[in-house]
Amino acid sequence: MDSFKAWIARVERIEESALEKIYGQIPPELYGCDADALEKMLEHLLRWSKLVRELLVSAWKSSAQTFPNWK
């Protein structure tokens, strides 16, 4: 987990205002002019940013061996 600490901290600090700023800068052609879909995706990103630490620990403890070289 030490390898991920800095990255996790950055992801956990993502604020809604930062995503709103990004939202306003994305050209409509890139998301097919479907503002609802883009908004939903950004909401998911914000929600997942709060879960990233928990998800990494779950992956590490999983029997699926997501990260086979992770010790």
N, CA, C and O of each residue as an XYZ file, in Angstrom:
284
protein
N       0.815     -1.197      0.000
C       0.000      0.000      0.000
C       0.856      1.258      0.000
O       0.405      2.311     -0.451
N       2.076      1.165      0.495
C       2.947      2.340      0.525
C       3.137      2.927     -0.869
O       3.224      4.146     -1.024
N       3.202      2.076     -1.872
C       3.397      2.541     -3.240
C       2.230      3.396     -3.730
O       2.397      4.238     -4.612
N       1.065      3.179     -3.160
C      -0.136      3.877     -3.611
C      -0.483      5.108     -2.768
O      -1.372      5.870     -3.148
N       0.185      5.319     -1.649
C      -0.209      6.366     -0.702
C      -0.379      7.743     -1.333
O      -1.411      8.385     -1.143
N       0.606      8.195     -2.069
C       0.534      9.532     -2.661
C      -0.602      9.618     -3.676
O      -1.342     10.601     -3.713
N      -0.730      8.603     -4.479
C      -1.786      8.577     -5.489
C      -3.167      8.562     -4.837
O      -4.056      9.311     -5.242
N      -3.343      7.714     -3.834
C      -4.617      7.627     -3.129
C      -4.977      8.975     -2.508
O      -6.120      9.420     -2.611
N      -4.022      9.616     -1.874
C      -4.275     10.906     -1.236
C      -4.755     11.937     -2.258
O      -5.670     12.710     -1.976
N      -4.149     11.949     -3.427
C      -4.570     12.893     -4.469
C      -5.986     12.600     -4.939
O      -6.790     13.517     -5.105
N      -6.290     11.341     -5.151
C      -7.621     10.961     -5.623
C      -8.678     11.300     -4.569
O      -9.757     11.789     -4.904
N      -8.371     11.043     -3.315
C      -9.335     11.304     -2.240
C      -9.614     12.801     -2.057
O     -10.655     13.174     -1.516
N      -8.699     13.651     -2.503
C      -8.881     15.091     -2.361
C      -9.651     15.732     -3.521
O      -9.897     16.938     -3.506
N     -10.025     14.948     -4.509
C     -10.783     15.508     -5.633
C     -12.086     16.097     -5.099
O     -12.826     15.447     -4.360
N     -12.341     17.319     -5.483
C     -13.545     17.993     -5.021
C     -14.527     18.170     -6.170
O     -14.146     18.212     -7.340
N     -15.782     18.270     -5.809
C     -16.834     18.428     -6.810
C     -16.582     19.671     -7.668
O     -16.839     19.661     -8.872
N     -16.083     20.730     -7.053
C     -15.838     21.964     -7.807
C     -14.801     21.746     -8.914
O     -14.893     22.356     -9.979
N     -13.826     20.887     -8.667
C     -12.816     20.584     -9.689
C     -13.460     19.852    -10.866
O     -13.153     20.137    -12.023
N     -14.347     18.915    -10.569
C     -15.033     18.188    -11.637
C     -15.968     19.108    -12.411
O     -16.109     18.968    -13.625
N     -16.605     20.043    -11.723
C     -17.485     20.996    -12.400
C     -16.687     21.873    -13.361
O     -17.160     22.201    -14.449
N     -15.486     22.249    -12.957
C     -14.618     23.054    -13.817
C     -14.247     22.261    -15.071
O     -14.280     22.786    -16.184
N     -13.895     20.997    -14.874
C     -13.552     20.130    -15.998
C     -14.757     19.957    -16.920
O     -14.624     20.014    -18.143
N     -15.919     19.748    -16.336
C     -17.171     19.551    -17.079
C     -17.376     20.686    -18.073
O     -17.738     20.455    -19.226
N     -17.145     21.904    -17.621
C     -17.358     23.068    -18.478
C     -16.344     23.206    -19.599
O     -16.555     23.989    -20.525
N     -15.256     22.469    -19.536
C     -14.199     22.583    -20.539
C     -14.210     21.455    -21.571
O     -13.438     21.489    -22.529
N     -15.062     20.476    -21.390
C     -15.102     19.342    -22.319
C     -15.996     19.696    -23.506
O     -17.170     20.018    -23.320
N     -15.454     19.640    -24.715
C     -16.268     19.943    -25.903
C     -17.402     18.928    -26.059
O     -17.174     17.726    -25.926
N     -18.610     19.394    -26.336
C     -19.777     18.497    -26.474
C     -19.565     17.361    -27.477
O     -20.154     16.290    -27.333
N     -18.735     17.589    -28.481
C     -18.495     16.536    -29.485
C     -17.854     15.305    -28.860
O     -18.024     14.193    -29.360
N     -17.115     15.497    -27.766
C     -16.432     14.371    -27.132
C     -17.378     13.458    -26.357
O     -17.056     12.292    -26.129
N     -18.523     13.963    -25.957
C     -19.472     13.114    -25.230
C     -20.808     13.018    -25.968
O     -21.855     12.766    -25.372
N     -20.735     13.229    -27.285
C     -21.921     13.061    -28.119
C     -23.061     13.987    -27.739
O     -24.229     13.661    -27.953
N     -22.729     15.136    -27.177
C     -23.721     16.133    -26.750
C     -24.711     15.568    -25.728
O     -25.796     16.121    -25.552
N     -24.351     14.485    -25.060
C     -25.216     13.867    -24.041
C     -24.761     14.358    -22.665
O     -24.021     13.672    -21.960
N     -25.213     15.549    -22.302
C     -24.801     16.174    -21.042
C     -25.185     15.327    -19.837
O     -24.452     15.296    -18.849
N     -26.322     14.639    -19.901
C     -26.746     13.792    -18.779
C     -25.758     12.650    -18.542
O     -25.420     12.340    -17.400
N     -25.299     12.030    -19.625
C     -24.342     10.921    -19.499
C     -23.014     11.416    -18.929
O     -22.411     10.751    -18.087
N     -22.562     12.578    -19.386
C     -21.312     13.128    -18.875
C     -21.444     13.477    -17.396
O     -20.548     13.194    -16.601
N     -22.553     14.085    -17.038
C     -22.786     14.437    -15.633
C     -22.821     13.192    -14.752
O     -22.270     13.191    -13.651
N     -23.458     12.148    -15.229
C     -23.533     10.896    -14.481
C     -22.139     10.294    -14.291
O     -21.814      9.794    -13.214
N     -21.319     10.345    -15.347
C     -19.969      9.817    -15.252
C     -19.150     10.597    -14.222
O     -18.417      9.998    -13.436
N     -19.268     11.915    -14.219
C     -18.527     12.729    -13.267
C     -18.998     12.470    -11.836
O     -18.192     12.487    -10.906
N     -20.289     12.232    -11.658
C     -20.810     11.872    -10.329
C     -20.216     10.546     -9.865
O     -19.861     10.398     -8.696
N     -20.107      9.585    -10.777
C     -19.501      8.296    -10.443
C     -18.033      8.472    -10.064
O     -17.562      7.868     -9.101
N     -17.320      9.286    -10.809
C     -15.912      9.541    -10.490
C     -15.760     10.116     -9.088
O     -14.879      9.703     -8.334
N     -16.612     11.063     -8.744
C     -16.540     11.667     -7.416
C     -16.835     10.634     -6.336
O     -16.143     10.581     -5.319
N     -17.849      9.822     -6.551
C     -18.205      8.783     -5.576
C     -17.071      7.757     -5.441
O     -16.725      7.351     -4.331
N     -16.502      7.348     -6.564
C     -15.424      6.358     -6.534
C     -14.161      6.923     -5.909
O     -13.384      6.182     -5.308
N     -13.947      8.225     -6.041
C     -12.733      8.811     -5.457
C     -12.718      8.643     -3.944
O     -11.651      8.585     -3.334
N     -13.885      8.567     -3.347
C     -13.973      8.389     -1.894
C     -13.813      6.926     -1.486
O     -13.622      6.623     -0.309
N     -13.890      6.023     -2.461
C     -13.822      4.580     -2.174
C     -12.508      3.939     -2.605
O     -12.297      2.750     -2.367
N     -11.625      4.706     -3.236
C     -10.446      4.105     -3.860
C      -9.571      3.332     -2.869
O      -9.085      2.249     -3.195
N      -9.369      3.864     -1.686
C      -8.537      3.164     -0.691
C      -9.166      1.816     -0.333
O      -8.488      0.788     -0.315
N     -10.446      1.834     -0.055
C     -11.171      0.608      0.309
C     -11.137     -0.408     -0.839
O     -10.961     -1.604     -0.607
N     -11.303      0.066     -2.065
C     -11.290     -0.833     -3.213
C      -9.918     -1.466     -3.436
O      -9.826     -2.643     -3.785
N      -8.861     -0.695     -3.237
C      -7.507     -1.252     -3.371
C      -7.228     -2.309     -2.307
O      -6.644     -3.351     -2.605
N      -7.635     -2.049     -1.089
C      -7.432     -3.027     -0.012
C      -8.215     -4.298     -0.322
O      -7.710     -5.403     -0.122
N      -9.436     -4.149     -0.805
C     -10.242     -5.315     -1.168
C      -9.581     -6.122     -2.269
O      -9.570     -7.353     -2.226
N      -9.023     -5.420     -3.270
C      -8.340     -6.117     -4.360
C      -7.114     -6.853     -3.842
O      -6.826     -7.976     -4.255
N      -6.404     -6.209     -2.938
C      -5.197     -6.813     -2.365
C      -5.523     -8.082     -1.585
O      -4.796     -9.072     -1.664
N      -6.623     -8.046     -0.831
C      -7.008     -9.184     -0.004
C      -7.752    -10.268     -0.780
O      -7.946    -11.374     -0.275
N      -8.159     -9.960     -1.982
C      -8.956    -10.873     -2.786
C      -8.160    -12.117     -3.182
O      -6.943    -12.064     -3.360
N      -8.859    -13.212     -3.312
C      -8.217    -14.445     -3.769
C      -8.022    -14.431     -5.285
O      -7.409    -15.345     -5.837
N      -8.533    -13.412     -5.957
C      -8.408    -13.325     -7.408
C      -7.000    -12.967     -7.863
O      -6.694    -13.057     -9.052
N      -6.139    -12.558     -6.929
C      -4.760    -12.214     -7.259
C      -4.692    -11.120     -8.330
O      -3.990    -11.262     -9.330
N      -5.428    -10.032     -8.107
C      -5.451     -8.917     -9.040
C      -4.065     -8.352     -9.280
O      -3.716     -7.991    -10.403
N      -3.269     -8.278     -8.204
C      -1.907     -7.791     -8.279
C      -0.983     -8.928     -7.798
O      -0.615     -8.959     -6.624
N      -0.610     -9.854     -8.684
C       0.154    -11.022     -8.246
C       1.518    -10.704     -7.635
O       2.021    -11.493     -6.835
N       2.120     -9.591     -7.982
C       3.437     -9.243     -7.437
C       3.354     -8.330     -6.217
O       4.381     -7.903     -5.690
N       2.159     -8.035     -5.776
C       1.946     -7.133     -4.644
C       2.155     -7.893     -3.334
O       1.494     -8.902     -3.085
N       3.056     -7.418     -2.515
C       3.370     -8.104     -1.269
C       3.021     -7.225     -0.095
O       3.212     -7.625      1.054
